[in-house]
């Protein structure tokens, strides 16, 4: 699995978000080969796009560019990270435990 991010001045948010699902995935500066397992996140002139390809299966999502942050919108980095997370969460049957584990009773200690 490789991580490929393009179109942003900084891919920090997307890269480290993907590492929640694929901790050892290397970041690459060149587009993955056809059929190669990867998470590809891209800011295009007309919108945001994310794709996950693993084991021959491929899923993708797209979204419009956010309103400018100065106008109360989100940054493109945050919006692309959010889009990528939603896609990864949809594909992963065991998403990373972030905060409260829903299977525990409220206030129960961590195992």
C-alpha positions as CSV (number, residue, x, y, z in Angstrom):
1,X,0.0,0.0,0.0
2,X,1.3,3.4,-1.0
3,X,0.1,6.9,-0.1
4,X,0.0,9.4,-3.0
5,X,-1.1,13.0,-2.4
6,X,-1.1,15.7,-5.0
7,X,-2.5,19.2,-5.6
8,X,-2.0,20.5,-2.0
9,X,0.9,22.7,-0.6
10,X,1.0,20.2,2.3
11,X,-0.3,16.7,2.5
12,X,0.4,16.3,6.2
13,X,-3.2,15.9,7.3
14,X,-4.1,13.3,4.7
15,X,-0.9,11.4,5.1
16,X,-1.2,10.9,8.8
17,X,-4.9,10.2,8.6
18,X,-4.2,7.4,6.2
19,X,-1.5,6.0,8.6
20,X,-4.3,5.3,11.1
21,X,-5.5,2.6,8.7
22,X,-2.1,1.7,7.1
23,X,0.6,2.5,9.6
24,X,3.6,1.3,7.5
25,X,2.4,2.7,4.1
26,X,5.1,4.7,2.4
27,X,4.4,8.2,1.0
28,X,5.3,8.3,-2.7
29,X,5.9,11.3,-4.9
30,X,5.1,9.5,-8.1
31,X,1.7,8.2,-9.1
32,X,1.2,4.5,-8.3
33,X,1.3,2.0,-11.2
34,X,-1.9,0.7,-12.6
35,X,-3.4,-1.9,-10.3
36,X,-1.0,-1.1,-7.4
37,X,-2.5,-1.0,-3.9
38,X,-2.7,2.7,-2.9
39,X,-4.5,5.5,-1.3
40,X,-4.6,8.4,-3.8
41,X,-5.8,11.8,-2.6
42,X,-5.9,14.8,-5.0
43,X,-7.0,18.4,-5.1
44,X,-8.0,19.2,-8.6
45,X,-8.9,22.6,-10.1
46,X,-12.6,21.7,-10.0
47,X,-12.9,19.6,-6.8
48,X,-11.4,17.0,-4.4
49,X,-10.9,13.3,-5.2
50,X,-9.9,10.3,-3.2
51,X,-9.4,6.7,-4.2
52,X,-8.4,3.5,-2.4
53,X,-7.3,0.5,-4.4
54,X,-6.5,-2.7,-2.6
55,X,-6.5,-6.4,-3.6
56,X,-7.8,-5.6,-7.1
57,X,-10.8,-3.6,-5.7
58,X,-11.1,0.1,-6.1
59,X,-13.4,2.7,-4.5
60,X,-13.4,6.5,-4.9
61,X,-15.2,9.6,-3.8
62,X,-15.2,13.2,-4.9
63,X,-16.4,16.5,-3.5
64,X,-16.6,20.1,-4.6
65,X,-13.9,22.5,-3.4
66,X,-14.8,24.0,-0.1
67,X,-15.7,27.7,0.4
68,X,-12.6,29.7,1.2
69,X,-11.5,29.5,4.9
70,X,-11.7,33.3,5.0
71,X,-15.4,33.0,4.2
72,X,-16.0,30.5,6.9
73,X,-15.3,27.4,4.9
74,X,-12.7,24.6,5.5
75,X,-9.2,24.5,4.2
76,X,-8.7,22.2,1.1
77,X,-6.3,20.1,3.3
78,X,-9.0,19.5,5.9
79,X,-11.7,18.8,3.4
80,X,-9.5,16.3,1.5
81,X,-8.5,14.6,4.7
82,X,-12.2,14.4,5.7
83,X,-13.2,12.9,2.3
84,X,-10.3,10.4,2.5
85,X,-11.3,9.4,6.0
86,X,-14.9,8.8,5.1
87,X,-13.8,6.6,2.2
88,X,-11.3,4.6,4.3
89,X,-13.9,4.2,7.1
90,X,-16.5,2.9,4.6
91,X,-14.1,0.3,3.3
92,X,-12.6,-0.8,6.6
93,X,-14.8,-3.1,8.7
94,X,-12.6,-2.4,11.7
95,X,-11.9,1.3,11.8
96,X,-9.3,2.6,14.2
97,X,-10.5,3.2,17.8
98,X,-10.6,7.0,18.2
99,X,-11.7,8.1,21.7
100,X,-14.6,6.2,23.3
101,X,-15.0,2.6,22.1
102,X,-18.7,2.2,21.4
103,X,-18.7,-1.4,22.7
104,X,-17.8,-0.3,26.2
105,X,-20.3,1.1,28.7
106,X,-19.9,4.8,29.3
107,X,-17.2,5.4,31.8
108,X,-15.9,1.8,31.6
109,X,-12.1,1.6,31.8
110,X,-10.0,0.6,28.8
111,X,-9.0,-3.1,28.8
